Structure formats: structure tokens, C-alpha cells
Amino acid sequence: MTVTTLATYECAPGDRGAVLELLEPARLATIAEEGCEYFIVLQPQERPDQIVLIEGWRSPEHLAAHRETAHFREIILGRIAERVARRSVAICDEVAMTFAQPAI
């Protein structure tokens, strides 16, 4: 069963660029982990200080292992947390996913 995390960061004013720079090595390390199916970084158009992360994991066990990695603890919970005014994370079960078919 795919597990999806939806994380929202409210960056401290002026810190969005620094958070995105810190996030890049964590993103690359995360996508290389066993069980990580995707990692999406979004910037809401109406909220310039907000960053939204969507990660897909093959199982709850893969997600749990990710949360024990050095890059998660040092970058996400360490350096990024210092620059984020608020952080919320929702762990979601996938109910449905549909992709558009390419036009032929």
C-alpha cells in the first residue's frame, strides 16, 4: 500500500530561498532511498513563504526507515526546522490516483 506524506512549511519571512537550497540535498538523498516512489516540491502561487512537499512511499515501513536517516534528522529536523515558522505533516493512505492519457 502506498503511503503519501503531505508536508507544509511556513517559512520565516525571507527564508524561503534558503529552505529550498537546504531541501535540495535532502530531496536527492530521499528519492534514492529504497521505497521512495516520488518526491514533489510545490510553491503555492498565493503563499510565497509556503512550501509543500509530497512524498510517496511503498509502505509504512519504508517511511519509518526514512525518518531514521541522517539526512532527514540533520537537514529536515535540524537546519530546515530552524528556518520554518510552522511545519505540518499529514500521513495519507492513497485512495485513488489518475493520470491523463497522452494524446495520440
PyMOL CGO cylinders between C-alpha atoms (Angstrom):
from pymol import cmd
from pymol.cgo import CYLINDER

trace = [
    CYLINDER, 0.00, 0.00, 0.00, 1.42, 3.39, -0.99, 0.3, 1, 1, 1, 1, 1, 1,
    CYLINDER, 1.42, 3.39, -0.99, 1.71, 5.90, 1.83, 0.3, 1, 1, 1, 1, 1, 1,
    CYLINDER, 1.71, 5.90, 1.83, 1.88, 9.58, 0.97, 0.3, 1, 1, 1, 1, 1, 1,
    CYLINDER, 1.88, 9.58, 0.97, 3.21, 12.34, 3.19, 0.3, 1, 1, 1, 1, 1, 1,
    CYLINDER, 3.21, 12.34, 3.19, 1.95, 15.86, 2.68, 0.3, 1, 1, 1, 1, 1, 1,
    CYLINDER, 1.95, 15.86, 2.68, 4.19, 18.37, 4.48, 0.3, 1, 1, 1, 1, 1, 1,
    CYLINDER, 4.19, 18.37, 4.48, 3.59, 22.10, 4.57, 0.3, 1, 1, 1, 1, 1, 1,
    CYLINDER, 3.59, 22.10, 4.57, 6.29, 24.52, 5.65, 0.3, 1, 1, 1, 1, 1, 1,
    CYLINDER, 6.29, 24.52, 5.65, 5.52, 28.13, 6.54, 0.3, 1, 1, 1, 1, 1, 1,
    CYLINDER, 5.52, 28.13, 6.54, 8.93, 29.71, 6.12, 0.3, 1, 1, 1, 1, 1, 1,
    CYLINDER, 8.93, 29.71, 6.12, 10.03, 32.61, 8.25, 0.3, 1, 1, 1, 1, 1, 1,
    CYLINDER, 10.03, 32.61, 8.25, 9.82, 35.83, 6.18, 0.3, 1, 1, 1, 1, 1, 1,
    CYLINDER, 9.82, 35.83, 6.18, 12.70, 35.96, 3.71, 0.3, 1, 1, 1, 1, 1, 1,
    CYLINDER, 12.70, 35.96, 3.71, 13.85, 32.37, 4.38, 0.3, 1, 1, 1, 1, 1, 1,
    CYLINDER, 13.85, 32.37, 4.38, 12.06, 30.51, 1.55, 0.3, 1, 1, 1, 1, 1, 1,
    CYLINDER, 12.06, 30.51, 1.55, 15.11, 30.58, -0.75, 0.3, 1, 1, 1, 1, 1, 1,
    CYLINDER, 15.11, 30.58, -0.75, 17.39, 29.26, 1.99, 0.3, 1, 1, 1, 1, 1, 1,
    CYLINDER, 17.39, 29.26, 1.99, 14.91, 26.50, 2.85, 0.3, 1, 1, 1, 1, 1, 1,
    CYLINDER, 14.91, 26.50, 2.85, 14.69, 25.44, -0.81, 0.3, 1, 1, 1, 1, 1, 1,
    CYLINDER, 14.69, 25.44, -0.81, 18.51, 25.32, -1.02, 0.3, 1, 1, 1, 1, 1, 1,
    CYLINDER, 18.51, 25.32, -1.02, 18.71, 23.19, 2.13, 0.3, 1, 1, 1, 1, 1, 1,
    CYLINDER, 18.71, 23.19, 2.13, 15.93, 20.97, 0.85, 0.3, 1, 1, 1, 1, 1, 1,
    CYLINDER, 15.93, 20.97, 0.85, 17.67, 20.01, -2.40, 0.3, 1, 1, 1, 1, 1, 1,
    CYLINDER, 17.67, 20.01, -2.40, 20.29, 17.59, -0.96, 0.3, 1, 1, 1, 1, 1, 1,
    CYLINDER, 20.29, 17.59, -0.96, 17.62, 16.06, 1.29, 0.3, 1, 1, 1, 1, 1, 1,
    CYLINDER, 17.62, 16.06, 1.29, 15.32, 15.59, -1.72, 0.3, 1, 1, 1, 1, 1, 1,
    CYLINDER, 15.32, 15.59, -1.72, 18.06, 13.89, -3.74, 0.3, 1, 1, 1, 1, 1, 1,
    CYLINDER, 18.06, 13.89, -3.74, 19.00, 11.61, -0.85, 0.3, 1, 1, 1, 1, 1, 1,
    CYLINDER, 19.00, 11.61, -0.85, 15.35, 10.78, -0.18, 0.3, 1, 1, 1, 1, 1, 1,
    CYLINDER, 15.35, 10.78, -0.18, 14.48, 9.85, -3.76, 0.3, 1, 1, 1, 1, 1, 1,
    CYLINDER, 14.48, 9.85, -3.76, 17.46, 7.46, -3.75, 0.3, 1, 1, 1, 1, 1, 1,
    CYLINDER, 17.46, 7.46, -3.75, 16.10, 5.60, -0.71, 0.3, 1, 1, 1, 1, 1, 1,
    CYLINDER, 16.10, 5.60, -0.71, 14.57, 2.18, -1.11, 0.3, 1, 1, 1, 1, 1, 1,
    CYLINDER, 14.57, 2.18, -1.11, 10.80, 2.54, -1.15, 0.3, 1, 1, 1, 1, 1, 1,
    CYLINDER, 10.80, 2.54, -1.15, 10.60, 6.21, -2.15, 0.3, 1, 1, 1, 1, 1, 1,
    CYLINDER, 10.60, 6.21, -2.15, 8.40, 6.38, -5.24, 0.3, 1, 1, 1, 1, 1, 1,
    CYLINDER, 8.40, 6.38, -5.24, 8.23, 10.16, -5.72, 0.3, 1, 1, 1, 1, 1, 1,
    CYLINDER, 8.23, 10.16, -5.72, 9.14, 13.47, -4.09, 0.3, 1, 1, 1, 1, 1, 1,
    CYLINDER, 9.14, 13.47, -4.09, 7.39, 16.62, -5.28, 0.3, 1, 1, 1, 1, 1, 1,
    CYLINDER, 7.39, 16.62, -5.28, 8.19, 20.17, -4.13, 0.3, 1, 1, 1, 1, 1, 1,
    CYLINDER, 8.19, 20.17, -4.13, 5.45, 22.75, -4.71, 0.3, 1, 1, 1, 1, 1, 1,
    CYLINDER, 5.45, 22.75, -4.71, 5.32, 26.53, -4.28, 0.3, 1, 1, 1, 1, 1, 1,
    CYLINDER, 5.32, 26.53, -4.28, 1.75, 27.81, -3.80, 0.3, 1, 1, 1, 1, 1, 1,
    CYLINDER, 1.75, 27.81, -3.80, 1.21, 30.86, -6.01, 0.3, 1, 1, 1, 1, 1, 1,
    CYLINDER, 1.21, 30.86, -6.01, -0.76, 32.76, -3.37, 0.3, 1, 1, 1, 1, 1, 1,
    CYLINDER, -0.76, 32.76, -3.37, 1.58, 31.93, -0.47, 0.3, 1, 1, 1, 1, 1, 1,
    CYLINDER, 1.58, 31.93, -0.47, 5.17, 32.97, -1.31, 0.3, 1, 1, 1, 1, 1, 1,
    CYLINDER, 5.17, 32.97, -1.31, 6.53, 31.89, 2.09, 0.3, 1, 1, 1, 1, 1, 1,
    CYLINDER, 6.53, 31.89, 2.09, 4.96, 28.42, 1.91, 0.3, 1, 1, 1, 1, 1, 1,
    CYLINDER, 4.96, 28.42, 1.91, 6.49, 25.19, 0.56, 0.3, 1, 1, 1, 1, 1, 1,
    CYLINDER, 6.49, 25.19, 0.56, 4.51, 21.98, 0.09, 0.3, 1, 1, 1, 1, 1, 1,
    CYLINDER, 4.51, 21.98, 0.09, 6.22, 18.58, -0.13, 0.3, 1, 1, 1, 1, 1, 1,
    CYLINDER, 6.22, 18.58, -0.13, 4.52, 15.42, -1.36, 0.3, 1, 1, 1, 1, 1, 1,
    CYLINDER, 4.52, 15.42, -1.36, 6.35, 12.12, -0.92, 0.3, 1, 1, 1, 1, 1, 1,
    CYLINDER, 6.35, 12.12, -0.92, 5.15, 8.67, -1.94, 0.3, 1, 1, 1, 1, 1, 1,
    CYLINDER, 5.15, 8.67, -1.94, 6.38, 5.60, -0.05, 0.3, 1, 1, 1, 1, 1, 1,
    CYLINDER, 6.38, 5.60, -0.05, 5.90, 1.95, -0.99, 0.3, 1, 1, 1, 1, 1, 1,
    CYLINDER, 5.90, 1.95, -0.99, 4.97, 1.05, 2.61, 0.3, 1, 1, 1, 1, 1, 1,
    CYLINDER, 4.97, 1.05, 2.61, 4.71, 2.48, 6.14, 0.3, 1, 1, 1, 1, 1, 1,
    CYLINDER, 4.71, 2.48, 6.14, 7.95, 0.64, 6.94, 0.3, 1, 1, 1, 1, 1, 1,
    CYLINDER, 7.95, 0.64, 6.94, 9.81, 2.50, 4.19, 0.3, 1, 1, 1, 1, 1, 1,
    CYLINDER, 9.81, 2.50, 4.19, 8.52, 5.81, 5.54, 0.3, 1, 1, 1, 1, 1, 1,
    CYLINDER, 8.52, 5.81, 5.54, 9.56, 4.84, 9.07, 0.3, 1, 1, 1, 1, 1, 1,
    CYLINDER, 9.56, 4.84, 9.07, 13.07, 3.95, 7.84, 0.3, 1, 1, 1, 1, 1, 1,
    CYLINDER, 13.07, 3.95, 7.84, 13.28, 7.32, 6.04, 0.3, 1, 1, 1, 1, 1, 1,
    CYLINDER, 13.28, 7.32, 6.04, 12.55, 9.15, 9.28, 0.3, 1, 1, 1, 1, 1, 1,
    CYLINDER, 12.55, 9.15, 9.28, 15.61, 7.49, 10.84, 0.3, 1, 1, 1, 1, 1, 1,
    CYLINDER, 15.61, 7.49, 10.84, 18.06, 8.60, 8.13, 0.3, 1, 1, 1, 1, 1, 1,
    CYLINDER, 18.06, 8.60, 8.13, 20.82, 11.11, 8.80, 0.3, 1, 1, 1, 1, 1, 1,
    CYLINDER, 20.82, 11.11, 8.80, 19.62, 13.48, 6.06, 0.3, 1, 1, 1, 1, 1, 1,
    CYLINDER, 19.62, 13.48, 6.06, 16.09, 13.56, 7.49, 0.3, 1, 1, 1, 1, 1, 1,
    CYLINDER, 16.09, 13.56, 7.49, 17.28, 14.18, 11.03, 0.3, 1, 1, 1, 1, 1, 1,
    CYLINDER, 17.28, 14.18, 11.03, 20.10, 16.61, 10.21, 0.3, 1, 1, 1, 1, 1, 1,
    CYLINDER, 20.10, 16.61, 10.21, 18.56, 18.59, 7.35, 0.3, 1, 1, 1, 1, 1, 1,
    CYLINDER, 18.56, 18.59, 7.35, 14.78, 18.38, 7.77, 0.3, 1, 1, 1, 1, 1, 1,
    CYLINDER, 14.78, 18.38, 7.77, 14.50, 18.25, 11.55, 0.3, 1, 1, 1, 1, 1, 1,
    CYLINDER, 14.50, 18.25, 11.55, 17.68, 20.28, 12.09, 0.3, 1, 1, 1, 1, 1, 1,
    CYLINDER, 17.68, 20.28, 12.09, 18.67, 23.01, 9.65, 0.3, 1, 1, 1, 1, 1, 1,
    CYLINDER, 18.67, 23.01, 9.65, 15.32, 23.44, 7.90, 0.3, 1, 1, 1, 1, 1, 1,
    CYLINDER, 15.32, 23.44, 7.90, 13.28, 23.39, 11.13, 0.3, 1, 1, 1, 1, 1, 1,
    CYLINDER, 13.28, 23.39, 11.13, 15.30, 26.38, 12.33, 0.3, 1, 1, 1, 1, 1, 1,
    CYLINDER, 15.30, 26.38, 12.33, 14.04, 28.45, 9.36, 0.3, 1, 1, 1, 1, 1, 1,
    CYLINDER, 14.04, 28.45, 9.36, 10.42, 27.35, 9.38, 0.3, 1, 1, 1, 1, 1, 1,
    CYLINDER, 10.42, 27.35, 9.38, 7.84, 29.22, 11.46, 0.3, 1, 1, 1, 1, 1, 1,
    CYLINDER, 7.84, 29.22, 11.46, 5.35, 26.30, 11.22, 0.3, 1, 1, 1, 1, 1, 1,
    CYLINDER, 5.35, 26.30, 11.22, 5.51, 22.77, 9.87, 0.3, 1, 1, 1, 1, 1, 1,
    CYLINDER, 5.51, 22.77, 9.87, 2.59, 20.39, 9.46, 0.3, 1, 1, 1, 1, 1, 1,
    CYLINDER, 2.59, 20.39, 9.46, 2.75, 16.83, 8.19, 0.3, 1, 1, 1, 1, 1, 1,
    CYLINDER, 2.75, 16.83, 8.19, -0.14, 14.56, 7.22, 0.3, 1, 1, 1, 1, 1, 1,
    CYLINDER, -0.14, 14.56, 7.22, 0.40, 10.85, 6.58, 0.3, 1, 1, 1, 1, 1, 1,
    CYLINDER, 0.40, 10.85, 6.58, -2.16, 9.78, 3.99, 0.3, 1, 1, 1, 1, 1, 1,
    CYLINDER, -2.16, 9.78, 3.99, -3.31, 6.47, 2.56, 0.3, 1, 1, 1, 1, 1, 1,
    CYLINDER, -3.31, 6.47, 2.56, -3.73, 6.54, -1.19, 0.3, 1, 1, 1, 1, 1, 1,
    CYLINDER, -3.73, 6.54, -1.19, -7.39, 6.26, -2.14, 0.3, 1, 1, 1, 1, 1, 1,
    CYLINDER, -7.39, 6.26, -2.14, -7.20, 6.93, -5.89, 0.3, 1, 1, 1, 1, 1, 1,
    CYLINDER, -7.20, 6.93, -5.89, -4.73, 8.31, -8.42, 0.3, 1, 1, 1, 1, 1, 1,
    CYLINDER, -4.73, 8.31, -8.42, -5.43, 9.10, -12.06, 0.3, 1, 1, 1, 1, 1, 1,
    CYLINDER, -5.43, 9.10, -12.06, -3.11, 10.42, -14.75, 0.3, 1, 1, 1, 1, 1, 1,
    CYLINDER, -3.11, 10.42, -14.75, -4.24, 11.87, -18.05, 0.3, 1, 1, 1, 1, 1, 1,
    CYLINDER, -4.24, 11.87, -18.05, -3.52, 9.71, -21.06, 0.3, 1, 1, 1, 1, 1, 1,
    CYLINDER, -3.52, 9.71, -21.06, -1.26, 11.37, -23.64, 0.3, 1, 1, 1, 1, 1, 1,
    CYLINDER, -1.26, 11.37, -23.64, -2.99, 12.41, -26.84, 0.3, 1, 1, 1, 1, 1, 1,
    CYLINDER, -2.99, 12.41, -26.84, -2.15, 10.16, -29.79, 0.3, 1, 1, 1, 1, 1, 1,
]
cmd.load_cgo(trace, "trace")
